[in-house]
């Protein structure tokens, strides 16, 4: 029997208590296999997330809770040279493999997609517009945008920092110190549930204030408390 081909991209998805949506979201990614390996990293779900994910992924990894810990654990289990970190409620374009810079002639590269936010609130398109513009100007990406990075560069910067919040901002800083990101204009679609459940204006103000505090040096643990985020819980 011939060996299975090595995947081109490892898609790493951290989860916690996502039984309600996990099957539908993983079904939508099946067309990418076997070029991509799908890796779910569960942070201790108390619902049926892990059982439901079996059969829809190439690898199912258990990890201590915390998005940074989970994504680092996913990398340890992965085999492709290009890593794509994806939130479960973020949908990728149908032509994903044409968009990713797989054939680059350099080893150290990273990037993200523009994003659109799915939801009913009229503020969500504005939030997405400024998220994309800010990211393009600053070179800083958020997890909602789908961050991809070559394995060599990921290892060079030491992976995701072990912190409960702003892990995407911090790894962007580290990656940016090495090379500017590839900014793909085609959009991923992420859920607006965070904004709609907690209030769009309230969430916008909170997130901008947290980012400003982080830039000013406030500790991630303190920011997590302000976010209403229980340390160790993979919340969105």
C-alpha positions, 0 to 999 in steps of 0.5 A: 500500500502506498503512503498517503501524500504529505499535506500541503497545509495544516489547518489548526482549529482550537475548540471548546464546547462547540457541539452546536456548530462543529459538524457543519463547520467541519463538513464545509472544510472536507473539500480541502482534504487531502491537500490539507490536514484538519486538526482539531485541538480541544481544550477540555470540552464538557459537551460532545464536541470531540465525539462529533468531530471524529471522522471529520478531521485527520487529527484530534488533539487534547490540550490544556484550555487556552487558545495559545496552548491549543494552537501550539499543541496543534502545531506539534501534531501537524505535518505540513510546511504551511500552518493555517490557524482558523477559528471554528466559526470562520469560513474560508473561501472556496478557492483557498488553495489558490490564495495561499502563497504555497509556492513562495520561494522563501521559507519565512513568510506569514499573512492573513485574509481580509474579513467580513463579519456575518450578522444582522447588526448594521455596525458589523460591516464597519467593524470589518472595514476598520479591522482590515484597514488597521491590519493592512497598515500596522501589519498586525492580524487577529485570529478572526482573519485566519493567520497562516505562517510557514513552519520555519518562521513559526518556530523562529518566533517561538510559536504563540505566547502562553497568555490568555488574551491577545496571543494573536496580537503578540505573535503578529508583533513577533512575526512582523519583526521578521517580515511583513505579512502577506495581506490577502484581500479575498475575505474569510467570513467570521461569525458576528455572535460575539458582537451581537451577544454582547452588544456591538458598540460595547464590544467595539469599545471594550476591544479597542480599550483592551488593545490600547492597554496591551500596547501600553504594557498592561499584563494579559492576565489583567486584560483577560479579567477585564474582558470577562474571560476566565483564564484558561477558557477558550472563549470568543 
